[in-house]
């Protein structure tokens, strides 16, 4: 086995016939994949590891919300990254943070709304969208009705 094979009178690199291939004997099978660059074997070929997709001959990470994504674009999720708090958006191939969670700006996993916005039940990275009763949304935070005291867990 070598990192190239002879095709007629031409020496062809294995990764030309099989993106991500280190060792092959001809153009029919790859025997060793470039695991450092997220390629794994599927028997006779190299494919991108779960969480990656092939783009211009390289394995590129899927969107952070996906554990497994569409091989063509990397944005359409077939499996959401549930360990990071993402769930599928019904009727689409996209994932977002579960109810009561949000993705902080620059974050890699979902965070609890009530941690960032006390008394908040549903939010996004910009602020609270729904508050626990009797509090209400005031701008981007939850506020208590007049005469009530906000102790950061309830009114």
Rosetta constraint file for C-alpha pairs under 8 A:
AtomPair CA 1 CA 23 HARMONIC 5.79 0.50
AtomPair CA 1 CA 24 HARMONIC 5.56 0.50
AtomPair CA 1 CA 25 HARMONIC 5.34 0.50
AtomPair CA 2 CA 14 HARMONIC 8.00 0.50
AtomPair CA 2 CA 22 HARMONIC 7.54 0.50
AtomPair CA 2 CA 23 HARMONIC 4.94 0.50
AtomPair CA 2 CA 24 HARMONIC 5.83 0.50
AtomPair CA 2 CA 25 HARMONIC 6.58 0.50
AtomPair CA 3 CA 13 HARMONIC 6.02 0.50
AtomPair CA 3 CA 14 HARMONIC 5.33 0.50
AtomPair CA 3 CA 15 HARMONIC 7.78 0.50
AtomPair CA 3 CA 21 HARMONIC 7.71 0.50
AtomPair CA 3 CA 22 HARMONIC 5.17 0.50
AtomPair CA 3 CA 23 HARMONIC 4.49 0.50
AtomPair CA 3 CA 24 HARMONIC 6.21 0.50
AtomPair CA 4 CA 11 HARMONIC 6.40 0.50
AtomPair CA 4 CA 12 HARMONIC 5.32 0.50
AtomPair CA 4 CA 13 HARMONIC 4.12 0.50
AtomPair CA 4 CA 14 HARMONIC 4.85 0.50
AtomPair CA 4 CA 23 HARMONIC 7.11 0.50
AtomPair CA 4 CA 24 HARMONIC 6.69 0.50
AtomPair CA 4 CA 25 HARMONIC 7.35 0.50
AtomPair CA 4 CA 26 HARMONIC 7.89 0.50
AtomPair CA 5 CA 11 HARMONIC 5.66 0.50
AtomPair CA 5 CA 12 HARMONIC 5.41 0.50
AtomPair CA 5 CA 13 HARMONIC 6.55 0.50
AtomPair CA 5 CA 14 HARMONIC 6.79 0.50
AtomPair CA 5 CA 24 HARMONIC 6.93 0.50
AtomPair CA 5 CA 25 HARMONIC 5.65 0.50
AtomPair CA 5 CA 26 HARMONIC 5.29 0.50
AtomPair CA 5 CA 27 HARMONIC 7.66 0.50
AtomPair CA 6 CA 10 HARMONIC 5.67 0.50
AtomPair CA 6 CA 11 HARMONIC 4.58 0.50
AtomPair CA 6 CA 12 HARMONIC 6.16 0.50
AtomPair CA 6 CA 26 HARMONIC 7.12 0.50
AtomPair CA 7 CA 11 HARMONIC 6.16 0.50
AtomPair CA 7 CA 12 HARMONIC 6.64 0.50
AtomPair CA 7 CA 26 HARMONIC 7.65 0.50
AtomPair CA 12 CA 16 HARMONIC 6.85 0.50
AtomPair CA 12 CA 17 HARMONIC 7.83 0.50
AtomPair CA 13 CA 17 HARMONIC 7.23 0.50
AtomPair CA 14 CA 18 HARMONIC 5.97 0.50
AtomPair CA 14 CA 19 HARMONIC 7.77 0.50
AtomPair CA 14 CA 21 HARMONIC 5.65 0.50
AtomPair CA 14 CA 22 HARMONIC 6.27 0.50
AtomPair CA 14 CA 23 HARMONIC 6.28 0.50
AtomPair CA 14 CA 24 HARMONIC 5.88 0.50
AtomPair CA 14 CA 26 HARMONIC 7.85 0.50
AtomPair CA 14 CA 27 HARMONIC 7.57 0.50
AtomPair CA 14 CA 30 HARMONIC 7.46 0.50
AtomPair CA 15 CA 19 HARMONIC 4.55 0.50
AtomPair CA 15 CA 20 HARMONIC 5.49 0.50
AtomPair CA 15 CA 21 HARMONIC 4.70 0.50
AtomPair CA 15 CA 22 HARMONIC 6.62 0.50
AtomPair CA 17 CA 27 HARMONIC 5.98 0.50
AtomPair CA 18 CA 27 HARMONIC 7.91 0.50
AtomPair CA 18 CA 30 HARMONIC 6.92 0.50
AtomPair CA 18 CA 45 HARMONIC 6.37 0.50
AtomPair CA 18 CA 46 HARMONIC 6.49 0.50
AtomPair CA 19 CA 46 HARMONIC 6.65 0.50
AtomPair CA 19 CA 47 HARMONIC 7.92 0.50
AtomPair CA 19 CA 57 HARMONIC 5.65 0.50
AtomPair CA 19 CA 58 HARMONIC 7.51 0.50
AtomPair CA 20 CA 33 HARMONIC 5.60 0.50
AtomPair CA 20 CA 34 HARMONIC 5.17 0.50
AtomPair CA 20 CA 37 HARMONIC 7.65 0.50
AtomPair CA 20 CA 39 HARMONIC 5.77 0.50
AtomPair CA 20 CA 46 HARMONIC 5.92 0.50
AtomPair CA 20 CA 47 HARMONIC 7.55 0.50
AtomPair CA 20 CA 57 HARMONIC 7.50 0.50
AtomPair CA 20 CA 58 HARMONIC 7.47 0.50
AtomPair CA 21 CA 30 HARMONIC 6.02 0.50
AtomPair CA 21 CA 31 HARMONIC 7.57 0.50
AtomPair CA 21 CA 32 HARMONIC 5.98 0.50
AtomPair CA 21 CA 33 HARMONIC 4.51 0.50
AtomPair CA 21 CA 34 HARMONIC 5.95 0.50
AtomPair CA 21 CA 45 HARMONIC 7.65 0.50
AtomPair CA 21 CA 46 HARMONIC 6.16 0.50
AtomPair CA 22 CA 30 HARMONIC 7.56 0.50
AtomPair CA 22 CA 31 HARMONIC 7.56 0.50
AtomPair CA 22 CA 32 HARMONIC 5.28 0.50
AtomPair CA 22 CA 33 HARMONIC 5.34 0.50
AtomPair CA 22 CA 34 HARMONIC 6.04 0.50
AtomPair CA 23 CA 30 HARMONIC 5.98 0.50
AtomPair CA 23 CA 31 HARMONIC 5.42 0.50
AtomPair CA 23 CA 32 HARMONIC 5.07 0.50
AtomPair CA 23 CA 33 HARMONIC 7.29 0.50
AtomPair CA 24 CA 29 HARMONIC 6.16 0.50
AtomPair CA 24 CA 30 HARMONIC 4.64 0.50
AtomPair CA 24 CA 31 HARMONIC 5.51 0.50
AtomPair CA 24 CA 32 HARMONIC 7.35 0.50
AtomPair CA 25 CA 29 HARMONIC 7.29 0.50
AtomPair CA 25 CA 30 HARMONIC 7.59 0.50
AtomPair CA 28 CA 44 HARMONIC 7.40 0.50
AtomPair CA 29 CA 44 HARMONIC 4.52 0.50
AtomPair CA 29 CA 45 HARMONIC 6.12 0.50
AtomPair CA 30 CA 41 HARMONIC 7.96 0.50
AtomPair CA 30 CA 43 HARMONIC 7.94 0.50
AtomPair CA 30 CA 44 HARMONIC 5.25 0.50
AtomPair CA 30 CA 45 HARMONIC 5.32 0.50
AtomPair CA 30 CA 46 HARMONIC 7.02 0.50
AtomPair CA 31 CA 41 HARMONIC 7.84 0.50
AtomPair CA 31 CA 44 HARMONIC 6.91 0.50
AtomPair CA 31 CA 45 HARMONIC 7.87 0.50
AtomPair CA 32 CA 41 HARMONIC 7.21 0.50
AtomPair CA 33 CA 39 HARMONIC 5.78 0.50
AtomPair CA 33 CA 40 HARMONIC 5.75 0.50
AtomPair CA 33 CA 41 HARMONIC 6.11 0.50
AtomPair CA 33 CA 46 HARMONIC 5.87 0.50
AtomPair CA 34 CA 38 HARMONIC 6.76 0.50
AtomPair CA 34 CA 39 HARMONIC 5.29 0.50
AtomPair CA 34 CA 40 HARMONIC 7.21 0.50
AtomPair CA 35 CA 39 HARMONIC 4.86 0.50
AtomPair CA 35 CA 40 HARMONIC 6.06 0.50
AtomPair CA 37 CA 58 HARMONIC 7.58 0.50
AtomPair CA 37 CA 59 HARMONIC 6.68 0.50
AtomPair CA 38 CA 48 HARMONIC 5.84 0.50
AtomPair CA 38 CA 49 HARMONIC 5.48 0.50
AtomPair CA 38 CA 52 HARMONIC 7.40 0.50
AtomPair CA 38 CA 59 HARMONIC 6.08 0.50
AtomPair CA 39 CA 46 HARMONIC 5.87 0.50
AtomPair CA 39 CA 47 HARMONIC 5.43 0.50
AtomPair CA 39 CA 48 HARMONIC 4.57 0.50
AtomPair CA 39 CA 49 HARMONIC 5.61 0.50
AtomPair CA 39 CA 59 HARMONIC 6.91 0.50
AtomPair CA 40 CA 46 HARMONIC 5.39 0.50
AtomPair CA 40 CA 47 HARMONIC 5.47 0.50
AtomPair CA 40 CA 48 HARMONIC 6.02 0.50
AtomPair CA 40 CA 49 HARMONIC 5.67 0.50
AtomPair CA 41 CA 45 HARMONIC 5.77 0.50
AtomPair CA 41 CA 46 HARMONIC 4.55 0.50
AtomPair CA 41 CA 47 HARMONIC 6.21 0.50
AtomPair CA 42 CA 46 HARMONIC 6.07 0.50
AtomPair CA 42 CA 47 HARMONIC 6.64 0.50
AtomPair CA 47 CA 54 HARMONIC 7.71 0.50
AtomPair CA 48 CA 52 HARMONIC 5.63 0.50
AtomPair CA 48 CA 53 HARMONIC 5.63 0.50
AtomPair CA 48 CA 54 HARMONIC 6.25 0.50
AtomPair CA 48 CA 59 HARMONIC 5.57 0.50
AtomPair CA 49 CA 53 HARMONIC 7.68 0.50
AtomPair CA 49 CA 59 HARMONIC 7.91 0.50
AtomPair CA 50 CA 67 HARMONIC 6.45 0.50
AtomPair CA 50 CA 68 HARMONIC 5.49 0.50
AtomPair CA 51 CA 61 HARMONIC 5.92 0.50
AtomPair CA 51 CA 62 HARMONIC 5.35 0.50
AtomPair CA 51 CA 66 HARMONIC 6.70 0.50
AtomPair CA 51 CA 67 HARMONIC 4.75 0.50
AtomPair CA 51 CA 68 HARMONIC 4.96 0.50
AtomPair CA 51 CA 69 HARMONIC 6.68 0.50
AtomPair CA 52 CA 59 HARMONIC 5.63 0.50
AtomPair CA 52 CA 60 HARMONIC 5.18 0.50
AtomPair CA 52 CA 61 HARMONIC 4.29 0.50
AtomPair CA 52 CA 62 HARMONIC 5.05 0.50
AtomPair CA 52 CA 68 HARMONIC 7.18 0.50
AtomPair CA 52 CA 69 HARMONIC 7.16 0.50
AtomPair CA 52 CA 74 HARMONIC 7.44 0.50
AtomPair CA 53 CA 59 HARMONIC 5.25 0.50
AtomPair CA 53 CA 60 HARMONIC 5.37 0.50
AtomPair CA 53 CA 61 HARMONIC 6.46 0.50
AtomPair CA 53 CA 62 HARMONIC 6.43 0.50
AtomPair CA 53 CA 69 HARMONIC 6.91 0.50
AtomPair CA 53 CA 70 HARMONIC 7.07 0.50
AtomPair CA 53 CA 71 HARMONIC 4.94 0.50
AtomPair CA 53 CA 72 HARMONIC 7.31 0.50
AtomPair CA 53 CA 73 HARMONIC 7.70 0.50
AtomPair CA 53 CA 74 HARMONIC 5.91 0.50
AtomPair CA 54 CA 58 HARMONIC 5.49 0.50
AtomPair CA 54 CA 59 HARMONIC 4.63 0.50
AtomPair CA 54 CA 60 HARMONIC 6.21 0.50
AtomPair CA 54 CA 71 HARMONIC 6.15 0.50
AtomPair CA 54 CA 72 HARMONIC 7.32 0.50
AtomPair CA 55 CA 59 HARMONIC 6.27 0.50
AtomPair CA 55 CA 60 HARMONIC 6.47 0.50
AtomPair CA 55 CA 72 HARMONIC 7.56 0.50
AtomPair CA 60 CA 74 HARMONIC 7.98 0.50
AtomPair CA 61 CA 74 HARMONIC 7.48 0.50
AtomPair CA 62 CA 66 HARMONIC 6.10 0.50
AtomPair CA 62 CA 67 HARMONIC 7.34 0.50
AtomPair CA 62 CA 68 HARMONIC 7.17 0.50
AtomPair CA 62 CA 69 HARMONIC 5.92 0.50
AtomPair CA 62 CA 74 HARMONIC 4.89 0.50
AtomPair CA 62 CA 75 HARMONIC 6.56 0.50
AtomPair CA 63 CA 69 HARMONIC 7.76 0.50
AtomPair CA 63 CA 74 HARMONIC 6.43 0.50
AtomPair CA 63 CA 75 HARMONIC 5.83 0.50
AtomPair CA 64 CA 81 HARMONIC 7.41 0.50
AtomPair CA 64 CA 108 HARMONIC 6.30 0.50
AtomPair CA 64 CA 109 HARMONIC 7.86 0.50
AtomPair CA 65 CA 77 HARMONIC 7.95 0.50
AtomPair CA 65 CA 80 HARMONIC 5.90 0.50
AtomPair CA 65 CA 81 HARMONIC 5.29 0.50
AtomPair CA 65 CA 84 HARMONIC 7.66 0.50
AtomPair CA 65 CA 86 HARMONIC 5.88 0.50
AtomPair CA 65 CA 95 HARMONIC 5.72 0.50
AtomPair CA 65 CA 96 HARMONIC 6.55 0.50
AtomPair CA 65 CA 109 HARMONIC 7.99 0.50
AtomPair CA 66 CA 75 HARMONIC 7.96 0.50
AtomPair CA 66 CA 77 HARMONIC 5.42 0.50
AtomPair CA 66 CA 78 HARMONIC 7.49 0.50
AtomPair CA 66 CA 79 HARMONIC 5.94 0.50
AtomPair CA 66 CA 80 HARMONIC 4.40 0.50
AtomPair CA 66 CA 81 HARMONIC 4.87 0.50
AtomPair CA 66 CA 86 HARMONIC 7.95 0.50
AtomPair CA 66 CA 95 HARMONIC 6.85 0.50
AtomPair CA 67 CA 77 HARMONIC 7.51 0.50
AtomPair CA 67 CA 78 HARMONIC 7.89 0.50
AtomPair CA 67 CA 79 HARMONIC 5.41 0.50
AtomPair CA 67 CA 80 HARMONIC 5.27 0.50
AtomPair CA 67 CA 81 HARMONIC 4.72 0.50
AtomPair CA 68 CA 77 HARMONIC 5.99 0.50
AtomPair CA 68 CA 78 HARMONIC 5.60 0.50
AtomPair CA 68 CA 79 HARMONIC 4.98 0.50
AtomPair CA 68 CA 80 HARMONIC 6.96 0.50
AtomPair CA 69 CA 73 HARMONIC 7.95 0.50
AtomPair CA 69 CA 74 HARMONIC 5.19 0.50
AtomPair CA 69 CA 75 HARMONIC 6.30 0.50
AtomPair CA 69 CA 76 HARMONIC 5.53 0.50
AtomPair CA 69 CA 77 HARMONIC 4.27 0.50
AtomPair CA 69 CA 78 HARMONIC 5.47 0.50
AtomPair CA 69 CA 79 HARMONIC 6.90 0.50
AtomPair CA 70 CA 74 HARMONIC 5.08 0.50
AtomPair CA 70 CA 75 HARMONIC 6.50 0.50
AtomPair CA 70 CA 76 HARMONIC 5.11 0.50
AtomPair CA 70 CA 77 HARMONIC 6.09 0.50
AtomPair CA 70 CA 78 HARMONIC 6.87 0.50
AtomPair CA 75 CA 94 HARMONIC 7.35 0.50
AtomPair CA 76 CA 93 HARMONIC 4.98 0.50
AtomPair CA 76 CA 94 HARMONIC 5.75 0.50
AtomPair CA 77 CA 93 HARMONIC 5.06 0.50
AtomPair CA 77 CA 94 HARMONIC 5.39 0.50
AtomPair CA 77 CA 95 HARMONIC 6.83 0.50
AtomPair CA 78 CA 93 HARMONIC 6.41 0.50
AtomPair CA 79 CA 88 HARMONIC 7.83 0.50
AtomPair CA 80 CA 86 HARMONIC 5.91 0.50
AtomPair CA 80 CA 87 HARMONIC 5.74 0.50
AtomPair CA 80 CA 88 HARMONIC 6.17 0.50
AtomPair CA 80 CA 94 HARMONIC 7.95 0.50
AtomPair CA 80 CA 95 HARMONIC 5.87 0.50
AtomPair CA 81 CA 85 HARMONIC 6.82 0.50
AtomPair CA 81 CA 86 HARMONIC 5.41 0.50
AtomPair CA 81 CA 87 HARMONIC 7.31 0.50
AtomPair CA 82 CA 86 HARMONIC 4.85 0.50
AtomPair CA 82 CA 87 HARMONIC 6.20 0.50
AtomPair CA 84 CA 108 HARMONIC 7.42 0.50
AtomPair CA 84 CA 109 HARMONIC 4.52 0.50
AtomPair CA 84 CA 110 HARMONIC 5.88 0.50
AtomPair CA 85 CA 97 HARMONIC 5.68 0.50
AtomPair CA 85 CA 98 HARMONIC 6.10 0.50
AtomPair CA 85 CA 101 HARMONIC 7.51 0.50
AtomPair CA 85 CA 109 HARMONIC 6.42 0.50
AtomPair CA 85 CA 110 HARMONIC 5.24 0.50
AtomPair CA 85 CA 111 HARMONIC 7.89 0.50
AtomPair CA 86 CA 95 HARMONIC 5.88 0.50
AtomPair CA 86 CA 96 HARMONIC 5.10 0.50
AtomPair CA 86 CA 97 HARMONIC 4.38 0.50
AtomPair CA 86 CA 98 HARMONIC 5.65 0.50
AtomPair CA 86 CA 109 HARMONIC 7.89 0.50
AtomPair CA 86 CA 110 HARMONIC 7.01 0.50
AtomPair CA 87 CA 95 HARMONIC 5.25 0.50
AtomPair CA 87 CA 96 HARMONIC 5.68 0.50
AtomPair CA 87 CA 97 HARMONIC 6.14 0.50
AtomPair CA 87 CA 98 HARMONIC 5.66 0.50
AtomPair CA 88 CA 92 HARMONIC 7.46 0.50
AtomPair CA 88 CA 93 HARMONIC 7.08 0.50
AtomPair CA 88 CA 94 HARMONIC 5.89 0.50
AtomPair CA 88 CA 95 HARMONIC 4.31 0.50
AtomPair CA 88 CA 96 HARMONIC 6.51 0.50
AtomPair CA 89 CA 93 HARMONIC 7.06 0.50
AtomPair CA 89 CA 94 HARMONIC 5.70 0.50
AtomPair CA 89 CA 95 HARMONIC 5.42 0.50
AtomPair CA 89 CA 96 HARMONIC 6.62 0.50
AtomPair CA 97 CA 101 HARMONIC 5.53 0.50
AtomPair CA 97 CA 102 HARMONIC 5.46 0.50
AtomPair CA 97 CA 103 HARMONIC 6.59 0.50
AtomPair CA 97 CA 110 HARMONIC 5.77 0.50
AtomPair CA 98 CA 102 HARMONIC 7.53 0.50
AtomPair CA 98 CA 110 HARMONIC 7.97 0.50
AtomPair CA 99 CA 121 HARMONIC 7.98 0.50
AtomPair CA 99 CA 122 HARMONIC 6.25 0.50
AtomPair CA 100 CA 112 HARMONIC 6.12 0.50
AtomPair CA 100 CA 113 HARMONIC 5.56 0.50
AtomPair CA 100 CA 114 HARMONIC 7.74 0.50
AtomPair CA 100 CA 120 HARMONIC 7.88 0.50
AtomPair CA 100 CA 121 HARMONIC 5.29 0.50
AtomPair CA 100 CA 122 HARMONIC 4.56 0.50
AtomPair CA 100 CA 123 HARMONIC 6.75 0.50
AtomPair CA 101 CA 110 HARMONIC 5.72 0.50
AtomPair CA 101 CA 111 HARMONIC 5.25 0.50
AtomPair CA 101 CA 112 HARMONIC 4.53 0.50
AtomPair CA 101 CA 113 HARMONIC 5.20 0.50
AtomPair CA 101 CA 122 HARMONIC 6.81 0.50
AtomPair CA 101 CA 123 HARMONIC 6.92 0.50
AtomPair CA 101 CA 124 HARMONIC 7.74 0.50
AtomPair CA 102 CA 110 HARMONIC 5.15 0.50
AtomPair CA 102 CA 111 HARMONIC 5.42 0.50
AtomPair CA 102 CA 112 HARMONIC 6.55 0.50
AtomPair CA 102 CA 113 HARMONIC 6.29 0.50
AtomPair CA 102 CA 123 HARMONIC 6.20 0.50
AtomPair CA 102 CA 124 HARMONIC 5.08 0.50
AtomPair CA 102 CA 125 HARMONIC 6.19 0.50
AtomPair CA 103 CA 107 HARMONIC 6.01 0.50
AtomPair CA 103 CA 108 HARMONIC 7.38 0.50
AtomPair CA 103 CA 109 HARMONIC 6.30 0.50
AtomPair CA 103 CA 110 HARMONIC 4.62 0.50
AtomPair CA 103 CA 111 HARMONIC 6.17 0.50
AtomPair CA 103 CA 124 HARMONIC 6.93 0.50
AtomPair CA 103 CA 125 HARMONIC 6.16 0.50
AtomPair CA 104 CA 109 HARMONIC 7.91 0.50
AtomPair CA 104 CA 110 HARMONIC 7.02 0.50
AtomPair CA 104 CA 111 HARMONIC 6.91 0.50
AtomPair CA 104 CA 124 HARMONIC 7.93 0.50
AtomPair CA 104 CA 125 HARMONIC 5.33 0.50
AtomPair CA 105 CA 125 HARMONIC 6.37 0.50
AtomPair CA 111 CA 115 HARMONIC 7.64 0.50
AtomPair CA 112 CA 116 HARMONIC 7.07 0.50
AtomPair CA 113 CA 117 HARMONIC 5.75 0.50
AtomPair CA 113 CA 118 HARMONIC 7.62 0.50
AtomPair CA 113 CA 120 HARMONIC 5.83 0.50
AtomPair CA 113 CA 121 HARMONIC 6.43 0.50
AtomPair CA 113 CA 122 HARMONIC 6.21 0.50
AtomPair CA 113 CA 123 HARMONIC 5.85 0.50
AtomPair CA 113 CA 124 HARMONIC 7.85 0.50
AtomPair CA 113 CA 128 HARMONIC 7.44 0.50
AtomPair CA 114 CA 118 HARMONIC 4.65 0.50
AtomPair CA 114 CA 119 HARMONIC 5.59 0.50
AtomPair CA 114 CA 120 HARMONIC 4.87 0.50
AtomPair CA 114 CA 121 HARMONIC 6.58 0.50
AtomPair CA 117 CA 127 HARMONIC 7.25 0.50
AtomPair CA 117 CA 128 HARMONIC 6.52 0.50
AtomPair CA 117 CA 141 HARMONIC 6.04 0.50
AtomPair CA 117 CA 142 HARMONIC 7.08 0.50
AtomPair CA 118 CA 141 HARMONIC 7.70 0.50
AtomPair CA 118 CA 142 HARMONIC 6.85 0.50
AtomPair CA 118 CA 152 HARMONIC 5.17 0.50
AtomPair CA 118 CA 153 HARMONIC 6.03 0.50
AtomPair CA 119 CA 131 HARMONIC 5.77 0.50
AtomPair CA 119 CA 132 HARMONIC 5.63 0.50
AtomPair CA 119 CA 135 HARMONIC 7.34 0.50
AtomPair CA 119 CA 142 HARMONIC 6.24 0.50
AtomPair CA 119 CA 152 HARMONIC 6.67 0.50
AtomPair CA 119 CA 153 HARMONIC 5.59 0.50
AtomPair CA 119 CA 154 HARMONIC 6.05 0.50
AtomPair CA 120 CA 128 HARMONIC 5.90 0.50
AtomPair CA 120 CA 129 HARMONIC 7.58 0.50
AtomPair CA 120 CA 130 HARMONIC 6.05 0.50
AtomPair CA 120 CA 131 HARMONIC 4.45 0.50
AtomPair CA 120 CA 132 HARMONIC 6.18 0.50
AtomPair CA 120 CA 141 HARMONIC 7.58 0.50
AtomPair CA 120 CA 142 HARMONIC 6.33 0.50
AtomPair CA 121 CA 128 HARMONIC 7.63 0.50
AtomPair CA 121 CA 129 HARMONIC 7.71 0.50
AtomPair CA 121 CA 130 HARMONIC 5.48 0.50
AtomPair CA 121 CA 131 HARMONIC 5.24 0.50
AtomPair CA 121 CA 132 HARMONIC 6.13 0.50
AtomPair CA 122 CA 128 HARMONIC 6.11 0.50
AtomPair CA 122 CA 129 HARMONIC 5.51 0.50
AtomPair CA 122 CA 130 HARMONIC 5.16 0.50
AtomPair CA 122 CA 131 HARMONIC 7.17 0.50
AtomPair CA 123 CA 127 HARMONIC 5.63 0.50
AtomPair CA 123 CA 128 HARMONIC 4.20 0.50
AtomPair CA 123 CA 129 HARMONIC 4.92 0.50
AtomPair CA 123 CA 130 HARMONIC 6.89 0.50
AtomPair CA 124 CA 128 HARMONIC 6.59 0.50
AtomPair CA 124 CA 129 HARMONIC 7.48 0.50
AtomPair CA 126 CA 140 HARMONIC 6.85 0.50
AtomPair CA 127 CA 139 HARMONIC 7.79 0.50
AtomPair CA 127 CA 140 HARMONIC 4.18 0.50
AtomPair CA 127 CA 141 HARMONIC 6.18 0.50
AtomPair CA 128 CA 137 HARMONIC 6.66 0.50
AtomPair CA 128 CA 140 HARMONIC 5.10 0.50
AtomPair CA 128 CA 141 HARMONIC 5.39 0.50
AtomPair CA 128 CA 142 HARMONIC 6.89 0.50
AtomPair CA 129 CA 137 HARMONIC 6.55 0.50
AtomPair CA 129 CA 140 HARMONIC 7.37 0.50
AtomPair CA 130 CA 136 HARMONIC 7.19 0.50
AtomPair CA 130 CA 137 HARMONIC 6.34 0.50
AtomPair CA 130 CA 142 HARMONIC 8.00 0.50
AtomPair CA 131 CA 135 HARMONIC 5.83 0.50
AtomPair CA 131 CA 136 HARMONIC 5.38 0.50
AtomPair CA 131 CA 137 HARMONIC 6.15 0.50
AtomPair CA 131 CA 142 HARMONIC 5.87 0.50
AtomPair CA 132 CA 136 HARMONIC 7.34 0.50
AtomPair CA 132 CA 154 HARMONIC 7.83 0.50
AtomPair CA 134 CA 144 HARMONIC 6.78 0.50
AtomPair CA 134 CA 145 HARMONIC 7.04 0.50
AtomPair CA 134 CA 155 HARMONIC 6.94 0.50
AtomPair CA 135 CA 142 HARMONIC 5.89 0.50
AtomPair CA 135 CA 143 HARMONIC 5.28 0.50
AtomPair CA 135 CA 144 HARMONIC 4.51 0.50
AtomPair CA 135 CA 145 HARMONIC 6.33 0.50
AtomPair CA 135 CA 154 HARMONIC 7.62 0.50
AtomPair CA 135 CA 155 HARMONIC 6.64 0.50
AtomPair CA 136 CA 142 HARMONIC 5.27 0.50
AtomPair CA 136 CA 143 HARMONIC 5.46 0.50
AtomPair CA 136 CA 144 HARMONIC 6.59 0.50
AtomPair CA 136 CA 145 HARMONIC 7.66 0.50
AtomPair CA 137 CA 141 HARMONIC 5.69 0.50
AtomPair CA 137 CA 142 HARMONIC 4.66 0.50
AtomPair CA 137 CA 143 HARMONIC 6.29 0.50
AtomPair CA 138 CA 142 HARMONIC 5.80 0.50
AtomPair CA 138 CA 143 HARMONIC 5.97 0.50
AtomPair CA 143 CA 150 HARMONIC 7.34 0.50
AtomPair CA 144 CA 148 HARMONIC 5.78 0.50
AtomPair CA 144 CA 149 HARMONIC 6.69 0.50
AtomPair CA 144 CA 150 HARMONIC 6.05 0.50
AtomPair CA 144 CA 155 HARMONIC 5.62 0.50
AtomPair CA 145 CA 155 HARMONIC 7.89 0.50
AtomPair CA 148 CA 155 HARMONIC 5.73 0.50
AtomPair CA 149 CA 155 HARMONIC 5.35 0.50
AtomPair CA 150 CA 154 HARMONIC 6.10 0.50
AtomPair CA 150 CA 155 HARMONIC 4.76 0.50
AtomPair CA 151 CA 155 HARMONIC 6.50 0.50
